[in-house]
């Protein structure tokens, strides 16, 4: 009787080393969370994205323990060491996955002390005469105007000038998300009803410096022509945050 009980216990222990239905459920749950993060990570934000990824790794601990038991049945490894190796691999894969779905910060939250310094250093690096700026925002969006004011002050500290010393609030025929840089195009007429074709804009040293500075803070500005601008003036418009692309 005791021998039969011992054999039953050994068989049960051996069976527990392999994959079980609970493992399949855990793996399916992790796969579901991974698929959900692709569209939802930008809306969840960075903090909740980290929480979900940690939860995914924790959910896989149970299947990983059974996988370690299956491996030591094939090779003479210590189960704990094998489990640790499996979890390192699982964690590394989830870190790579997290880097892929990592939600970018909106451009109004992307400034840190380091990026602010990089932004201003790029602006001050221009040796050629700087063109005059108009920094503008939608009149109905106080948040965007506050952001525009923040950037305007950095431009001013770096030696750039504006006609009034402040931002310009207004309404526009077309409103684009993100940051838009406008300059008077080369001779010609723009068709306001043709969004495909346009006129060539001279890439002056000031245009090049401004675009380089925004790239330091992970902003790719949109370029467009504005025939109402004087030839030596550049307009920088701060629109609502663009939707993240995948």
Secondary structure, DSSP 8 states (H G I E B T S, - for coil): -HHHHHHHHHHHHHHHTS--HHHHHHHHHHHHHHHHHHHHHHHHHHHHHHHHHHHHHHHHHHHHHHHHHHHHHHS---HHHHHHHHHHHHHHHHHHHHHHH-----TTT---HHHHHHHHHHHHT--S---EEEEEEETT-HHHHHHHHHHHHHHHHTT--BSSSS-EEE--SS--SSEEEEE--SSS---TT-SS--------HHHHHHHHHHHHTT---EEEE-TTS-TTEEEEEE-S------
